[in-house]
């Protein structure tokens, strides 16, 4: 039934195909169920629901790489609102923007769809429903495909009382939109499955995280890192089974929701729905008027995978790309493609540590967002599971680089955490990663091998700790095995399997 004042909208029409697609994407309007959803809910489900309920910011942005589960997360929240909160179905609108080619004729698609929704579905304005104590919930999926999505969301939340969730798989475009939405949005970043989520998806048991979803100060408490070791050992059985699966398949949900599927099938799906989607679709959707080269992007990503966990020099990358493509390419163009891959959330570029306002020198360390992508793209699976690696000892050195990439991607995924690497200097050895929290720093070294030399393998950490101007209270040594002992009490060993249970 239409509310007062709705006649002003009666002339509004959308293209018939778009009208049909919107109604199909929102079956609850007609009392029909949506698709069958996974029973397992990712860590972001609770935080997203709470932000919607509290309404501290009128819009929530969920960003993450393709295929990490953003759409499923939205559908699970909608299902909860409809079944548990018993919301009137017409108060929920969901739009999947990457599946709507019929949007092209619309000059302001978000605002025009919302006006259509008010008129044809809600029967009154968003503000009328809000004044009645029944605010509407709007879910806009893969919104970064719209060039001017942020001004439209700004206009929407500035003039209407409504709850909005938007998702995007391009960090660059989402961040660009955040600037114009300052004070109006809160953000969640959804990465690939955490190790405890791998355990949950595969039915291996429930493992609780140690680090709270907000606040980084606990990372400066040595007790937290010691507790992390105990936490890993207390959950050893579920942890190790989950880690074996993570070692084989990485952390993309599709690799674990269908455990019976063979790895070559999973790899083909990752290549098609994640990597090629970025190369063929997202690259084309970039800045207008800019020449873009898909073959160059493929080669840059291949090198990012090949040198995962390492900091290859400019000269090395230029030489390899010239040889592969038989083209004379400069560093700035290669760097722009690395940044594009970082913006597409396929790579993490861990920059050198900046000190005393001096510009950091040296190359970035390249960390693939998920080692399963590396395995699928290069057709080269390197085991991280200690048992599997013992059967292939020749792969130990390469596994060490992959482990370093895993650690870098994991740490860089912690919200608001400043992660850098410390290149070798004239009088100082390198350190794999440095966490900066306020005025203090925590150095982290990854030594992924069965035998640890307590003196040689901690040289970089001890050097960093002994320089008081770095203000490091302790250091972390990430190892392959549990139970490593280091005589220096300032250096805390944590196995990779336990480190990944931090979140």
N, C-alpha and C positions, 0 to 999 in steps of 0.2 A: 504494500500500500504506500502511495507516495505521500510525502509530507508537504506542508505549506511551502509555497515558493518554488516547487519543483517544475512548474510549467515553463520557467525560463530556460530549462534545459531541453525542452521537447524537440527542438530542431536538431539536436546533436546526434550525429550518426558516425559510426566507424565503418571502415571497409568491411563488407560482409565476411570475408575470410578471417579478418582480425577479430570481429565480433564472435565468430564461431570458435576460434582458437582460445579466446579468453574464457568462454563458457566451458569449453572442454578441459581447460587447465584448472578450473575451479568447480569440480563436480558436486561439491557439498552444497552449492546454491540450489541444486535440484534434488537434494537428499540422497545423492549417490556417493559411494566411497571413492577415495583416491586409490593410488596403486598400493600394493602390499609393501610395507616398509620393513627394513631390518629391525630386529628387536633390540640390538645393541645400540646404545646412544653414546656418541663421542663426548669428550670432556667439555666441549663448548655448549652442549645442550643446556645445562643448568645456568651458566653465566648469561647466555643469550635470553633465556626465559626470564631471569631476574631483571635484566636490563629493560626488557619489554614491560614487565609488571611495575617497576619503580618509576619508569618514565623520566629519569633524571636528565636524559638527553632525548629529544624527540625522534632521533634516528640512530640506528646501530649499523655499522659497516662491518661485514664479515668478509675478509679477503683471504685468498688461498689459491694455490696452484690448481689447475684443472684436475678433476677426478679425485680430489681429496675428501669429498663428501659434503660440500656446501649445500647443494640442492637437497640432498637427503636430510641434512640438518634442518633446513627450513620446513620441509614436509613433516618432519617429526614434531617440530614446535607447533605447526598448524594443527596436526592431529591431536596434540595435547590440548591445545586451546579449545578445539571443538568437542573432544570426548571427555576430557577431565574438567576443564574450566566451563564446559557447556556454553560456549559462546554461540550466539545466534549466527548461523553459517554466513549470512549476508554481510556480516561485519568483517569478513576476511577476504582479501584480494591477493592473489599471487600472479605475477607476470614473469615469464621466462623470456628475457629479451634476446638471447642468442638463438631462439627458435622462431622468431617472428619477422620474416622478410617483409610482411605486409605493413610494417611500421614506416617504411621509406616515405610514403606520401605525407606523413605527419610532421609538422614543423616542431612541435613540442610534445613528443609521444607520451611522456610520463603524465604531464598535466592534462592532455586530452583524454588519455585512458581513465584518469581519476575522475574527470568530469563525466565521462560516459558511465563510470561505475556509480557515481552519486545518483545519476538520473535513472539508469536502467536496472541497477541491482539494489543499491541501498535505499533508494526512494526518498532520500533527503540529503542535505549537505553533510560533510564531515563534521562541521561545527555543530549542526543540529543534533547529531548523534552523540557528540561529546557532551553537550549541555544536558542531554538526557542521561548522562552517566554511562553511556554505552559506546565508547570510542571504537573507531575502526582500526584494523591492523592491516597494513599494506606491506607485501613482500615482493621486492624487485630483484630478480636473480640475474647475474651476469650483466649488471647495469653499465659496466665500463664500455660496452659496445656502443653506447650512445655518446656522441661527441660532447654534448652539453648536459650530461645527466646532473651534475652538481648544482648548477643554477636552478634547474627545475625542482630538485629536492629542496633547495633553500626556499624557493618561492612557496612550495607546498607546506613545509613545516612553519614558515613564518606567518602564513595566513590561515592555517587550519590546525586544529588540535587533533592529532592523529599519531599513531605509533607506526614507525617505518623501519623496515630492515632492508638493507641493500647488500648484495654480494658482488664480488669481482675477482677475476683471476689475473688482473694486471696491477701490480703494485704501483707502477709509475702513474697509470691513469687514475687509480684510486687515490693515491697521495696527492695528485694534482687537484682532485676534487675536494679533498679535505681542507685545503686552504680557504676556499670560499664557504666552507661549512663550519668554520671554527666556532666552538661553543654550542653547536647544534647536534654533534654526533659523538658517539663513543665507538671504539674499534675493538674487534677481535680478529686475531690471525689464526687461521686453521691450517696446520701443516699436515703432513702425512701422519699415519698412525704412530702414536707413542708406543713404546714397548709394552706398557701395561694394557694399552688398547689392543695390541696384537693378541695378547693373552686373552682379553675379554672377547674379542671377535671370534677367536678360535675355540672358545669354551675351556680355556686352560685355568681359569680362576680369576678372582678379583684381587688386584694389587692396588693399594692406595698410594697416591703421590706424597712426597715429603714437602715439596715447595708449594706454598700457597699460590693461588692464581695471581695475586697482586702483591707487590712488595719484593724488593731485591735484597734488603738488609740481611735476611737469614743466610745469604751466600757468603757473608763475611764472618760467619760463626763456624769455627773449625768443628764444633760439635755436630753441626748439621751434616758435614761430610763424613764424620765417623759414623753417625747414625745411618747414613746412606749405605755404608758397607754392611752394617748389621741388618738393615732393611732388605738388602739384596739376599743376604744369606738366609733370612727368615722366610723369604719367598723363593728359595732356590729352585724348587721343582718347577713351579709355574714360570718363573723367570727364564730358566734355561730352555724349556720347551718353546717359549715364545721367542727367545733369542735365536734358536736354531731355525725357526720359520722366518724370522726377520733376516737372518744371514742369507738364507736361500732366495727370498723373494722381495726383500725391501719392505717398505711401509705403506704402499698404496692399498687402500681398502679392497679394491678388486682382486688383489693378489691373495687375500686371506678370507674373503667372504665365500670364495669357491675353492676350498683347499684341494678338491679332487682334480681341478684343472691342471694340466701339465704346464711346466714353466714356459716352454716355447709358445703356447697359446697365450699365456699371461703377457709374455714379452711382446708379442705381436700387438696385443691390445693396448699396452702402454705406449708403444711406438705410434700407434694410429691415433689414439684418443688424447694423448698428452703431448708428445714431442711434435708430431707432424701437425697437430692442430695449432700449436704455437707457430710453427714455421710457415704453414700454409694460410692460416687465418689471421692470427694476431699480428704477424708482420705486415700483412696487407692492410690491416685496420689501423696502422700507425699513422704518424704525421703525414698529412697530405703534401704532395709536391716533393717528397723526399724519395730519392732513388733507393730501393730496397732490394737486396739480393738474397734469395732463399738459399742458394748453394753456399754462399759465404756464411750465412747463419748456421747451416748444417755443419760446416767445417769448424766453426768456432765452438759450437756445442760439443762436437767430437773431441776437440782438443781439451775443452773443459772437463770432459769425462776421462780422457787419457791422463790428464795431469791432476786429477782429483786429489785433494789433500796436499798439494804442492803449490809453490809460488813461481811458476815459470816466468822467465824474463821476457821483456818486450822482444828482444832480438830473436829468442827461440820461437815465440809464437809467430812473428812476422815471417821467419824463414820457413817454418813448417806450412803456413798457409800459402805462401808463394809457391812452394813446391807442389802442394796438393792441387791448387787451382790454376797454376801457371799464369798468375796475374801479379801485377806490381801494386800491392796494397800498403797503405801507410798505417801507422799505429793508431791514429785517432779514429779511423774507421773501424778497425778491429775492436778498439775499446768501446766504441758506441754499440757494437753488437754484443759484447760481453755485458754491458749495462742493460741492453734490451733483454737478454736472457735472465739477468738478475731481476729486472722488472716483471718478467713473466713468471717469476718464482721457481725457475728451474735450477738456477745456480745461486750460491751465496758467495759474494766477494768479500773476504775478510781482509780489511786494509791493515797496513803497518801501524803500529802504535805511534800516536802523536804525543810528543812531550814538550812541555814549556812553550806551547803555542807555535812550535816549529812545524813546518809542513813535513809530513811523513814522506820518506823516500823509500823506493823499492816497490816491487810488484805486489799485487794482492794475492792472497792464498785462495785458490779456487775450491769450493766445496759444493758438490752436487747435492741438490736438495734431498735426493733419495738414491741410495746406491743401486736400487732396483732399476732405476732409469738408466744408470750407467751400464748395467749388465744387459739390459734389453737393447740399447742403442749400439753398443760395441760388440754385442753377441759374445760376451766374455764374463762368465760368472766367477767371482773370486770369493771363496767362503770366508766368513768371519768367525763362525762357530769353531771353538778350539778343537773339538773332535774331528770335524771335517778338515780343518787346516792341517791337523797332524797327518792325515792321509795324503796331503799334497804339500809337503814341506817346501817345495820349490816356489810356492806362491806366497811365502811368508812376508817377504819384503813388500810385495805389491799389496798384500792384505793390510800391512802397516799403513800405507798411504790411504787405503780405503777407510780404515778405522779413523784416521785423522780427519778425513772428509766427513765421516759420520758425526764425529765429535763437533766439528766446526758448524755443520748444519744444525745440529741439535742445540748448541749454545746460542747460535744466531736466531733461533726460533723462540727463545725466551723473551717475552715482551719487554721492551725498553732496556734490555741488557746491552751494554757497550762491549763488543767483542773485537779484539784486534790480534794481530800476530806480531812477534818481536823478531825482526830479521837479525842475522848475525852482524855484529859490528866489530870494529878494529880490536877492541879489548873485551868484548862480551859475546858469549855464544848465543845462538838463537833460542827462542822459546816458542813452542807451537802456538799457544793462545794466551792472551792476557785479558782478564775481566776487569773492567773499571767500574767501580760502584762508589759514587761520591768522590772522595779524595784518596780512596784506597784501591789497591790492585791485587788480583789473585792470579799468579802465573800457573799455567796448566801445560804439562808435557805428556804426549801420548807415546808410550813404548809398548807396542803390540807384539810382544814375543813371549815365549814360554819362560826364558831365563832373564832375570833383571840383574844388572850389575849396579849395586846400590851406590857406587861411586861414579862410574862413568855415565850412567843413564840419568843422573840427577845434576849433572854439571851445570846445565843452563838454569835450572830452578835455583840452585844454590847461589849462583852468580847474581841472579835477579834479587833474591832475598837479602843478600848481603849489601846491596846498595840502598841505603836508607831513603834516598830521594824517591824511590819507586813506591815506598809506603805499602809493602806487601806483608800482611800478618802471617801468612803461611802459603804453601804451594800444594798443588794437586798433581799426582802422577797417575795417569790413566793406564791401566795394565790389561793384559789378556786374562790373567788368572786371578782368582780370589786369594786372599791370604798372603800377599806379598808384604814383606817387612822391610822397612827402611830405617836405619839407625837414627837418622836426623829427625827429631820429633816435629820439626816445622814442615816436613814433607809428608802428605797424607796420601797413601795409595788407595785407589778406587778402581775396581775392574770396570771395563766398558759396560758389561751387562748390568752392573749396579748403577753406574752413572746414568744410564738411560731410564732409570726408575725415579729420577729426581722430580720429573713432572708427571 
